[in-house]
């Protein structure tokens, strides 16, 4: 089981590296995403008749979605849901501070809130997977008469 945990950890780290590069580019490139947000808003309004869902909500939702993978991957790595959320808050605050010096970017506390919510959602989903995996391992161990394996999460 130790080999499986090591392999799983390598995949999580690889996922975090890829995620970090992608999000770093999105957060730190001197690009204004207002055109994309406006096009999505136009599509919602014109195509689906949803005119109450403005660009602020679209950006808020995008920030939530952007941080779901971070919470998910960090929870799988640390096997504790709140470590990922705490780290996401710190990373989000750092990204917002970095955006102060980037033209066309506007850092906000609302972005930190959305990013934290996204990390919490991802962490919650991953935590359910961790708990299910540990319960299965414990049932298998009990059925075979051995000690439970795979229960390496922080307590």
N, C-alpha and C positions, 0 to 999 in steps of 0.2 A: 504494500500500500504506500510505502514511502516513495517508491519510484513514481507512482501515479501522482502523488502530491507534488513532487519535484517537477514533473512534466507539466502539470496544471499551472504551477507557479511561473514556469518559463513562458507559457502561452499568455498568462495574464500580464507579465512584464512586457512581452512583445506588443500586446494590445495597448498597454499604457503608453509605450513609446510612439506607436503609430497615432494614437489618439492625441498625445501631447504635441506632435508635429502639426497635425491637422488643426487643432484648436489654437495653437500658437500662431499659425498663419492667419486664421480667421480673426483672432483678437488683436493682433499686432500689426498687420499690414495696413498701410495708410489708405484704406479703401472705405468709401461710404457705402453701406449696404442699404441705404434708403431707397434706391431704385428697385432693388429686389423686393423689399418689403412693400413698396407701393404697388408693384405688379401683382403680388400675392393678394393685397387688399383689393385691387381692381378685379381680380379673378373671383374673389369671394363675393364682391358686391354685384358685378355684372353677370357672372356665370351662375352663381348660386342664390343670388338675391339676399345675401347676408350683408346688410349695410351698417349694422351696429358694431361690427367687429373691426375696429380701426387698426391703424398701423402700430400703435403702441402695444396692443394685445398680441399682434403677430410677432413683434420683436420679443415680447415677454415669453411667449410660447416657444420661440426659437431658442432663447437662452435656456429655458427649461430642458428642451430636447438635447441641446448641446452638452449639458452636464450629466444627463442620465448615464451615459457610458462610463464617466469618471466614477460616479458613485458605485456603479455595478462592479467595475474592475477592481477598485480599491477594497470593496467589501469582500470580493473573492480572494484578494491577495492577503488581507489582514484577518479575514474571517471574523470580522466584527463590524457591524453596520455604522457605528458612529465615528469611527476613525476616518472613514472615507468622507463623511459629511464635514467633519472638522477640517480636514485637509482641503476640501473643495471650497470652504469659506475662505481659508487663507489664500488659496490660489486665485480665487475670484477677486478678492480684495487687491491682491498684487497686480492682477491683470487690469483692473480698473485704475489703479494708480499709474501703471505704465501708460495707459491710454491718455493720461493728462497731457503728455508731450507729443502725442500723435495728432497731426492736423486731421480734421474731419471726424474725429472720434470724440464722443461725449460720455465720459464715465458717469455712472449713476448708482445710487444705492439700490434702486429697483433691479438693476442687472445682478447685483450680488444676491438679492432675495431670490430672483428667478433661478440663478445658477445653483443656489443652495437647495431650492425645491427640487431641481432636476437631479442633483446628487442624492438627495434623500429618496426620491422615487427609485433611482437605479440601485441604491443601497438596499432599499426594502425588497426589491425583486430578487437581488442576489442573496439577501439574507434568507429569504424563503427557500431558495435553492440549497444554500448551505445547511439549513435545518433539515430539509428533506433528505439530503445526502447523508447527514449524520444519523438520522433515524434509521435509514435503510442499513447503514453499516452496523449500527447497534443491534438491529433485529437479526441480521446475518450472523453476527458474532454470538448472540444469545442462542440462536438456533444451532450453531456449531459447537457451543460450549466454551468458546474462547473469549478473551477480553475484547471490548469494542475497539475497532480501528477507525482511523480517519477523523477522530475528534480532536483536532489540533487547534481549534479556535480559541481565542482569548476569552477568559472568564472574568 
